[in-house]
Amino acid sequence: FQAEDGIRDCLLSRGLGDVYKRQISGYADEIYLAQSLSEAIQDSVYIQESGPEDLFIKKELTQQIDTATPENIPIASSTSGIPTSLYASNLKGRYRCLVAHPINPPHLIPAVEIVPAPFTSEAITQNVKEIIISIDKEPLELKKEIPGFVVNRLQGALLSEAFNLVKDGISTAEDIDKAISQGLGLRWSFMGPFQTIHLNAPEGIAGYVERYEKMYREMFNKPDMDWSSVVKLGLEEELLNLYQLSDREKHEKERDDKLTKLFLHKIKP
């Protein structure tokens, strides 16, 4: 962009509601193009590095930011899948480096993946989570690093199967998209896969796995698939703490009410 007016015009042309337009317009007034890195980070309390998805560039850019900023300033990266350990392990300030991966389009989607490295300070991680929450986003903190993090690994697994279904002549791309937009995605938009299957069986997640694990194992030809052990090692306990089976009817009603509202929204002319 050549001017702040250009940024504002671009943001306001996205078909956003009037309230959101006013918010975005206010944010655009705070955006400027710095002429140098030192100018860009001046008086900052938090830095979000959003350079190209290139490991070499990430290393060089993060090193420059680390050298130029005070020791207490968190340095987060928007990388979609490169763990902090790969680009910041040799830095003096590596303890303040971590991933804060927003989901595209980031001005509309709340989720932000928070991925600390083994060397990231816990205080820095919590500070970044608080900053993310303060701007009305939803932090998803990973317990350990893994390439691709959570969102892209889940998306990648679904895309892998979608490509295979097209390649093998099972379905068209249009119908596969419908399977999500008119099927699974409706529940997933407000429940997620674990809550969905937990409520799909009267016995909760344990009953679902007992009923369907064999089918999925054979479907994907994975004889070593072992969902049952994951259930016993804490998954069932976590889900029962969140969604008690005694409240199943209440949760089902909440699900059905939200699905009804979502359905009515989707069929609006």
C-alpha positions as CSV (number, residue, x, y, z in Angstrom):
1,F,0.0,0.0,0.0
2,Q,1.2,3.5,-0.8
3,A,-0.9,5.3,1.8
4,E,-3.0,4.7,4.9
5,D,-6.1,5.6,2.8
6,G,-5.2,2.6,0.6
7,I,-5.1,0.3,3.6
8,R,-8.4,1.6,4.9
9,D,-10.1,1.3,1.5
10,C,-8.9,-2.3,1.1
11,L,-10.2,-3.3,4.6
12,L,-13.5,-1.6,4.2
13,S,-14.2,-3.2,0.8
14,R,-14.5,-6.7,2.3
15,G,-18.2,-6.5,2.9
16,L,-18.0,-6.2,6.6
17,G,-20.8,-5.1,8.9
18,D,-21.0,-1.4,9.9
19,V,-19.8,-2.0,13.4
20,Y,-16.8,-4.0,12.2
21,K,-16.1,-1.4,9.5
22,R,-15.8,1.3,12.3
23,Q,-13.4,-0.9,14.2
24,I,-11.3,-1.7,11.2
25,S,-11.2,2.0,10.2
26,G,-9.9,2.9,13.7
27,Y,-7.2,0.2,13.4
28,A,-6.2,1.4,10.0
29,D,-5.4,4.8,11.4
30,E,-2.7,3.2,13.6
31,I,-1.0,1.5,10.6
32,Y,2.1,3.0,9.0
33,L,4.9,1.9,6.9
34,A,8.2,2.1,8.7
35,Q,11.4,2.9,6.8
36,S,13.6,0.6,8.9
37,L,13.4,-2.3,11.4
38,S,14.5,-0.1,14.3
39,E,11.7,2.4,13.5
40,A,9.1,-0.4,13.2
41,I,9.9,-1.9,16.6
42,Q,10.3,1.4,18.5
43,D,8.3,1.6,21.7
44,S,6.8,-1.9,21.0
45,V,5.4,-4.2,23.7
46,Y,4.9,-7.1,21.3
47,I,6.3,-8.1,17.9
48,Q,4.5,-10.3,15.3
49,E,6.9,-11.3,12.6
50,S,5.0,-12.1,9.4
51,G,7.8,-12.6,6.8
52,P,7.7,-15.2,4.0
53,E,7.4,-18.9,4.8
54,D,11.1,-19.5,4.3
55,L,13.3,-20.9,7.0
56,F,16.4,-18.9,6.0
57,I,14.4,-15.6,6.0
58,K,12.8,-16.5,9.4
59,K,16.3,-17.0,10.9
60,E,17.7,-13.7,9.5
61,L,14.7,-11.6,10.4
62,T,14.2,-13.0,13.9
63,Q,17.9,-12.5,14.6
64,Q,17.6,-8.8,13.5
65,I,14.5,-8.3,15.7
66,D,16.2,-10.0,18.7
67,T,19.2,-7.7,18.3
68,A,17.1,-4.6,18.0
69,T,14.5,-5.0,20.7
70,P,14.6,-4.9,24.5
71,E,15.0,-8.2,26.3
72,N,11.4,-8.4,27.7
73,I,9.6,-8.0,24.4
74,P,7.9,-11.2,23.0
75,I,8.9,-12.1,19.4
76,A,6.1,-14.1,17.8
77,S,5.9,-15.5,14.3
78,S,3.0,-15.9,12.0
79,T,4.5,-19.0,10.4
80,S,2.0,-21.6,9.3
81,G,4.2,-24.6,10.1
82,I,7.8,-23.9,11.0
83,P,8.6,-24.6,14.7
84,T,10.5,-21.9,16.6
85,S,13.3,-24.4,17.4
86,L,14.3,-24.4,13.7
87,Y,14.8,-20.6,13.4
88,A,15.5,-19.3,16.8
89,S,17.5,-21.9,18.7
90,N,20.9,-20.0,18.4
91,L,19.6,-16.6,19.4
92,K,20.5,-14.9,22.7
93,G,16.9,-14.0,23.2
94,R,15.4,-17.4,22.2
95,Y,13.5,-17.6,25.5
96,R,11.1,-14.9,24.2
97,C,10.5,-16.5,20.7
98,L,7.5,-18.5,19.9
99,V,4.8,-19.0,17.2
100,A,1.5,-17.2,17.2
101,H,-0.1,-18.5,14.1
102,P,-3.3,-16.7,13.0
103,I,-5.8,-18.4,10.7
104,N,-6.7,-16.8,7.4
105,P,-8.5,-14.4,7.2
106,P,-7.0,-13.4,10.6
107,H,-9.3,-10.3,11.0
108,L,-12.3,-12.6,11.0
109,I,-11.2,-15.9,12.5
110,P,-10.6,-15.9,16.2
111,A,-8.2,-18.9,16.6
112,V,-4.5,-18.2,17.0
113,E,-2.1,-21.2,17.6
114,I,0.4,-20.5,20.4
115,V,3.4,-22.8,19.9
116,P,6.3,-22.3,22.4
117,A,9.6,-24.0,21.9
118,P,11.2,-26.1,24.7
119,F,13.3,-23.0,25.4
120,T,10.5,-20.4,25.4
121,S,9.9,-18.8,28.8
122,E,6.6,-19.8,30.4
123,A,6.1,-16.1,31.3
124,I,6.5,-15.1,27.7
125,T,4.0,-17.7,26.6
126,Q,1.4,-16.5,29.1
127,N,2.1,-12.9,28.2
128,V,1.4,-13.6,24.5
129,K,-1.8,-15.5,25.4
130,E,-3.0,-12.6,27.4
131,I,-2.3,-10.2,24.5
132,I,-4.2,-12.5,22.1
133,I,-7.2,-12.6,24.5
134,S,-7.1,-8.8,24.9
135,I,-7.7,-8.4,21.2
136,D,-10.7,-10.8,21.3
137,K,-8.9,-13.8,19.8
138,E,-8.9,-17.4,20.9
139,P,-5.5,-18.8,21.8
140,L,-4.9,-22.5,21.2
141,E,-1.7,-23.5,23.1
142,L,0.2,-26.6,22.0
143,K,2.0,-28.6,24.7
144,K,4.9,-29.3,22.4
145,E,6.3,-28.4,19.0
146,I,5.3,-30.3,15.8
147,P,5.7,-29.3,12.2
148,G,2.4,-27.8,10.8
149,F,1.1,-27.4,14.4
150,V,-2.6,-28.5,14.9
151,V,-4.7,-26.5,12.4
152,N,-2.8,-27.3,9.3
153,R,-2.2,-31.0,10.4
154,L,-6.0,-31.4,10.8
155,Q,-6.6,-29.6,7.5
156,G,-3.9,-31.6,5.8
157,A,-5.3,-35.0,6.9
158,L,-8.7,-34.0,5.5
159,L,-7.2,-32.7,2.3
160,S,-5.2,-35.8,1.8
161,E,-8.3,-38.0,1.9
162,A,-10.2,-35.5,-0.3
163,F,-7.5,-35.6,-3.0
164,N,-7.5,-39.4,-2.8
165,L,-11.3,-39.6,-3.3
166,V,-11.1,-37.4,-6.4
167,K,-8.0,-39.3,-7.7
168,D,-9.8,-42.7,-7.3
169,G,-12.9,-41.5,-9.0
170,I,-15.1,-41.9,-5.8
171,S,-16.5,-38.4,-5.8
172,T,-16.3,-34.9,-7.5
173,A,-14.7,-32.0,-5.8
174,E,-18.1,-30.3,-5.7
175,D,-19.7,-33.1,-3.7
176,I,-16.7,-33.4,-1.4
177,D,-17.0,-29.7,-0.6
178,K,-20.7,-30.3,0.1
179,A,-19.8,-33.1,2.5
180,I,-18.1,-30.5,4.6
181,S,-20.1,-27.3,4.0
182,Q,-23.5,-29.1,4.2
183,G,-22.5,-31.9,6.5
184,L,-19.5,-32.3,8.9
185,G,-18.6,-28.7,8.8
186,L,-21.9,-27.5,10.2
187,R,-21.3,-29.2,13.5
188,W,-17.6,-28.6,13.5
189,S,-18.1,-24.9,13.2
190,F,-19.2,-24.7,16.8
191,M,-18.4,-28.1,18.4
192,G,-15.3,-29.6,17.0
193,P,-14.7,-33.3,16.2
194,F,-14.3,-34.7,19.7
195,Q,-17.4,-33.0,21.2
196,T,-19.3,-34.1,18.1
197,I,-18.5,-37.8,18.5
198,H,-18.8,-37.6,22.3
199,L,-22.4,-36.5,22.0
200,N,-23.1,-39.0,19.2
201,A,-23.0,-42.0,21.5
202,P,-25.0,-42.5,24.7
203,E,-21.9,-43.7,26.5
204,G,-19.8,-40.7,25.3
205,I,-16.4,-41.0,23.6
206,A,-15.7,-44.4,25.1
207,G,-18.9,-45.9,23.5
208,Y,-18.2,-44.2,20.2
209,V,-14.7,-45.6,20.0
210,E,-15.8,-49.1,21.0
211,R,-18.5,-49.0,18.3
212,Y,-16.5,-47.5,15.4
213,E,-12.8,-48.0,15.9
214,K,-12.8,-51.3,14.1
215,M,-14.6,-49.7,11.1
216,Y,-12.0,-46.9,10.9
217,R,-9.1,-49.3,11.3
218,E,-10.3,-51.4,8.4
219,M,-11.3,-48.3,6.3
220,F,-7.8,-46.9,6.4
221,N,-6.0,-50.2,6.6
222,K,-4.3,-49.3,9.8
223,P,-4.2,-52.4,12.0
224,D,-2.1,-50.5,14.6
225,M,-4.8,-47.8,15.1
226,D,-5.4,-47.6,18.8
227,W,-8.0,-45.0,19.8
228,S,-9.0,-47.0,22.8
229,S,-5.7,-46.4,24.6
230,V,-6.0,-42.6,24.0
231,V,-9.5,-42.7,25.5
232,K,-8.1,-44.5,28.6
233,L,-5.1,-42.3,28.9
234,G,-7.1,-39.1,29.5
235,L,-9.3,-38.2,26.6
236,E,-12.4,-39.6,28.1
237,E,-11.7,-37.8,31.4
238,E,-11.1,-34.5,29.7
239,L,-14.4,-34.8,27.7
240,L,-16.4,-35.9,30.7
241,N,-15.1,-32.9,32.6
242,L,-16.3,-30.6,29.8
243,Y,-19.5,-32.5,28.8
244,Q,-21.0,-34.7,31.5
245,L,-23.1,-37.5,30.2
246,S,-25.9,-36.6,32.7
247,D,-26.1,-33.3,30.8
248,R,-26.2,-35.0,27.4
249,E,-29.7,-33.9,26.5
250,K,-28.9,-30.3,27.4
251,H,-25.8,-30.4,25.2
252,E,-27.8,-32.0,22.4
253,K,-30.4,-29.3,22.6
254,E,-27.8,-26.6,22.4
255,R,-26.3,-28.4,19.4
256,D,-29.6,-28.6,17.6
257,D,-30.5,-25.0,18.4
258,K,-27.2,-23.8,16.9
259,L,-27.6,-26.0,13.9
260,T,-31.1,-24.6,13.3
261,K,-29.8,-21.0,13.4
262,L,-26.9,-21.9,11.2
263,F,-29.2,-23.6,8.7
264,L,-31.5,-20.7,8.6
265,H,-28.6,-18.3,8.1
266,K,-27.2,-20.4,5.2
267,I,-30.6,-20.4,3.3
268,K,-31.2,-16.7,3.6
269,P,-31.6,-15.2,0.1
